[in-house]
Amino acid sequence: METKPAQVTHWKKLTNPNYIGSHDLQPGQELKITIESVSQELIKGQDGKEEMAIIAKIVGAKKPMILNKTNCKIIAKIHDTPYIEQWAGKSILIYSAKVKAFGEMVEALRVKNIKPI
């Protein structure tokens, strides 16, 4: 019989530990966060290559979130503005979902398509 260690670490936490990811949430967990600011920054991907990404700094969090186009569209829709400067102070709900990417199903961080109360 296999015993589970008291504390476990998801391997993805070691690949890009500077940004929040789907692995930071428990299965089925939704997390309400408040955006501190949004900007475009040069980041190093998991393959070591540098690329420009949209980064949301989160109020009270140690790690920011990388925003993909899907999440940006949802934030713009629920907060009635496409302007990233106007997203500061706005709250969103994030969760982990299985999505098709690069020809396979993977866990990804998503913004829920509703405005949090």
PEUR-V473572 format. One record per residue. RES is the residue in one letter. SS is DSSP state (@ for helix, = for strand, . for the rest). PHI is phi in radians with two decimals (none if undefined). D_LAST is the distance of its C-alpha to the last C-alpha in Angstrom with 2 decimals. Layout:
res-><RES,RES>
ss-><SS,SS>
phi-><PHI,PHI>
d_last-><D_LAST,D_LAST>
This chain:
res-><M,E,T,K,P,A,Q,V,T,H,W,K,K,L,T,N,P,N,Y,I,G,S,H,D,L,Q,P,G,Q,E,L,K,I,T,I,E,S,V,S,Q,E,L,I,K,G,Q,D,G,K,E,E,M,A,I,I,A,K,I,V,G,A,K,K,P,M,I,L,N,K,T,N,C,K,I,I,A,K,I,H,D,T,P,Y,I,E,Q,W,A,G,K,S,I,L,I,Y,S,A,K,V,K,A,F,G,E,M,V,E,A,L,R,V,K,N,I,K,P,I>
ss-><.,.,.,.,.,.,.,.,.,.,@,@,@,@,.,.,.,.,=,=,.,@,@,@,.,.,.,.,.,=,=,=,=,=,=,=,=,=,=,=,=,=,=,=,.,.,.,.,.,=,=,=,=,=,=,=,=,=,.,.,.,.,.,=,=,=,=,.,@,@,@,@,@,@,@,@,@,@,.,.,.,.,.,@,@,@,@,.,.,.,=,=,=,=,=,=,=,=,=,=,=,.,.,=,=,=,=,=,=,=,=,.,.,.,.,.,.>
phi-><none,-1.48,-1.78,-1.60,-1.10,-1.06,-2.21,-2.15,-2.17,-1.22,-1.05,-1.17,-1.15,-1.65,-1.47,-2.56,-1.26,-1.47,-2.29,-1.20,-2.43,-1.03,-1.19,-1.43,-1.86,-1.33,-0.97,1.41,-1.36,-1.97,-2.22,-1.52,-2.23,-2.02,-1.33,-1.52,-2.85,-2.30,-2.64,-1.79,-2.39,-1.49,-2.14,-1.76,-1.31,-1.10,-1.51,1.57,-1.40,-1.54,-2.64,-1.42,-2.48,-1.59,-2.07,-1.86,-1.45,-1.96,-1.02,1.35,-1.79,-1.37,-2.03,-1.43,-2.06,-1.42,-1.78,-1.54,-1.06,-1.04,-1.16,-1.10,-1.07,-1.18,-1.05,-1.04,-1.20,-1.26,-1.90,0.97,-2.73,-1.51,-1.61,-1.07,-1.12,-1.52,-1.47,-1.05,1.51,-1.55,-1.73,-2.43,-1.82,-2.03,-2.72,-1.76,-2.43,-1.43,-2.34,-1.52,-2.58,0.97,1.39,-2.53,-1.54,-2.35,-1.41,-2.43,-1.45,-2.23,-1.69,-1.25,-1.44,-2.48,-1.42,-1.14,-1.52>
d_last-><45.68,43.23,41.33,37.92,37.76,35.53,33.57,33.23,32.35,31.15,33.65,31.06,30.02,33.54,33.66,31.11,29.87,28.62,25.43,22.64,23.33,22.58,25.05,22.88,20.47,21.68,22.20,19.17,16.87,13.45,12.58,9.58,11.58,11.84,14.67,17.53,19.84,21.15,24.89,27.67,29.85,32.93,32.33,34.77,34.05,35.07,38.39,39.06,38.84,36.94,34.47,31.98,28.31,24.95,23.46,19.99,20.31,17.43,16.80,18.70,19.98,23.70,23.54,22.08,21.02,23.24,21.50,23.51,23.69,21.51,18.56,19.27,19.35,15.93,14.41,16.54,15.49,11.68,12.10,15.23,17.68,20.24,21.13,20.37,20.92,17.91,15.59,16.22,13.40,10.77,8.55,9.38,9.96,13.73,16.19,19.93,21.60,25.24,26.22,29.66,30.88,34.48,35.85,34.18,31.01,29.14,25.92,23.60,20.29,17.84,14.50,12.55,12.69,9.14,6.50,3.78,0.00>
